[in-house]
Amino acid sequence: MFAPKAHAPRAPQMATPVVACCWALLTVLSANIACAEDTVVYRSTNAPGKTTQKTGEVIDFNGLELRLLQTNGRETAIATERILRVKTPKTRAHLQGNQLYAAHQFQEALRHYAQAIREEQRTWVRRQILVQQIWCARNLGQIEVAGDQFTLVLLKSDPQTQYFDAIPLAWSPQAVSGAREQRAQKWLAADQPASKLLGASWLLSTNQQATAVATLRQLATAKDKRIALLAEAQTWRTQVITARETDVARWQQVIAATPAELQGGPLYVLAKAQQRLGRSDQAALSYLRLPILFPNNRPLAASALLAAGDTLAPSHPADARQMYQELVRDYAETSQAANAKQQLAKLKDESKE
């Protein structure tokens, strides 16, 4: 999928003047995209707090480094962890896909991203488009598709990917269909640690929980700290009902050591434990970090908003009402929005009593 592509195709023979003109225009546009400069902004190593900006052509951008061919002909390698942003030209389909994604029209966004993948020649940009496809699939509930794209395509192209947060792990309680359980078993049986992590996360809610927990405990010692930390956090899902204050304190330390972009799921489990221990205000704050800091994962953000409202409803009904209203307004496509409507009606009835 990410093999190098040929540049501009030849125009078809015997083309009409209109077709020839359009083909020429497309060739020019493609050339402009290929030749346009990229701008990279990154943290300086010799001046803490300051940034550096360079222009040129990004040759590759993966989980380890960004390689930039500068306008003076010099090639520079910059560690990915130092990269703040990259400005690069995008095809029309790519831009339209991004606009539709921002509008939460994920099915339409997928169609444009598929076209963008076909048109894009740069491997590193095609990986970025793939990541957006994975998020679309996740938000549409297409976990099997998202999981295969992540493990079989993205990680094979870039094993150290900086987009590891796109892995579609299970965090909230939900039923696992037979088809999803079968796919999870395949993920679990794979050699790839990330695939095992993915499979175990979905099998935790099935009758194969013991096998899943054993796998997660093994992965908690993995060399890849991302996998190790997420695997440990996944085991918390089975401990929420028995967790004590000391457990919650330890979980908070683990979350603090986890890369910021991977903290969403663990925060959700932490909030559930805080809620069970009667720490309503702290639980609500933990829940609310998800829609604010991790908006890409809309199903989990919606679950967190609903849980925050349920947590606050007994003691702070006005705050709970605000959570439910936000859920109905901003997450209308989710099942949690329907639950929020019911809770709003319940609060309204209680206020009349």
FENPEHU-V640522 format. One record per residue. N is the residue number from 1. PSI is psi in whole degrees, 0 to 359 (* if undefined). Layout:
[[N:PSI] [N:PSI]]
This chain:
[[1:331] [2:26] [3:151] [4:145] [5:155] [6:158] [7:251] [8:128] [9:158] [10:146] [11:144] [12:145] [13:154] [14:31] [15:147] [16:161] [17:320] [18:314] [19:317] [20:320] [21:315] [22:320] [23:319] [24:319] [25:318] [26:320] [27:318] [28:316] [29:319] [30:320] [31:321] [32:319] [33:317] [34:327] [35:344] [36:148] [37:145] [38:148] [39:127] [40:127] [41:128] [42:163] [43:134] [44:145] [45:330] [46:0] [47:86] [48:135] [49:350] [50:159] [51:159] [52:144] [53:132] [54:152] [55:159] [56:214] [57:121] [58:117] [59:320] [60:153] [61:105] [62:193] [63:346] [64:315] [65:163] [66:128] [67:124] [68:125] [69:106] [70:166] [71:339] [72:4] [73:358] [74:137] [75:133] [76:137] [77:129] [78:130] [79:135] [80:325] [81:345] [82:348] [83:130] [84:316] [85:155] [86:124] [87:122] [88:149] [89:146] [90:153] [91:164] [92:319] [93:322] [94:314] [95:318] [96:321] [97:318] [98:320] [99:317] [100:323] [101:315] [102:331] [103:5] [104:26] [105:74] [106:325] [107:316] [108:322] [109:320] [110:320] [111:318] [112:323] [113:324] [114:319] [115:319] [116:321] [117:318] [118:325] [119:331] [120:134] [121:336] [122:122] [123:318] [124:327] [125:324] [126:327] [127:320] [128:320] [129:318] [130:318] [131:319] [132:323] [133:320] [134:316] [135:322] [136:312] [137:319] [138:314] [139:342] [140:0] [141:13] [142:67] [143:322] [144:317] [145:311] [146:318] [147:317] [148:320] [149:321] [150:310] [151:321] [152:340] [153:299] [154:308] [155:332] [156:328] [157:325] [158:88] [159:333] [160:26] [161:140] [162:359] [163:37] [164:339] [165:348] [166:350] [167:125] [168:69] [169:155] [170:136] [171:323] [172:154] [173:130] [174:153] [175:143] [176:117] [177:164] [178:319] [179:319] [180:323] [181:319] [182:318] [183:321] [184:324] [185:321] [186:318] [187:318] [188:326] [189:351] [190:161] [191:334] [192:123] [193:320] [194:324] [195:319] [196:318] [197:315] [198:312] [199:316] [200:324] [201:324] [202:336] [203:351] [204:332] [205:16] [206:184] [207:4] [208:25] [209:319] [210:317] [211:319] [212:315] [213:318] [214:319] [215:317] [216:322] [217:325] [218:317] [219:337] [220:349] [221:13] [222:152] [223:325] [224:109] [225:331] [226:314] [227:318] [228:314] [229:319] [230:323] [231:317] [232:316] [233:327] [234:324] [235:337] [236:333] [237:331] [238:356] [239:359] [240:317] [241:346] [242:358] [243:141] [244:176] [245:321] [246:325] [247:314] [248:319] [249:320] [250:321] [251:320] [252:324] [253:320] [254:317] [255:320] [256:331] [257:354] [258:139] [259:138] [260:320] [261:348] [262:7] [263:347] [264:304] [265:310] [266:324] [267:322] [268:316] [269:320] [270:315] [271:321] [272:320] [273:319] [274:320] [275:316] [276:329] [277:2] [278:11] [279:70] [280:313] [281:316] [282:320] [283:315] [284:318] [285:319] [286:316] [287:316] [288:345] [289:335] [290:305] [291:336] [292:313] [293:341] [294:60] [295:340] [296:324] [297:77] [298:320] [299:318] [300:323] [301:320] [302:319] [303:321] [304:319] [305:316] [306:317] [307:323] [308:317] [309:315] [310:325] [311:321] [312:341] [313:315] [314:323] [315:333] [316:70] [317:327] [318:318] [319:319] [320:318] [321:320] [322:319] [323:314] [324:319] [325:319] [326:320] [327:315] [328:321] [329:314] [330:349] [331:43] [332:333] [333:353] [334:157] [335:334] [336:333] [337:322] [338:320] [339:322] [340:323] [341:318] [342:320] [343:324] [344:318] [345:322] [346:317] [347:324] [348:317] [349:320] [350:327] [351:340] [352:341] [353:*]]
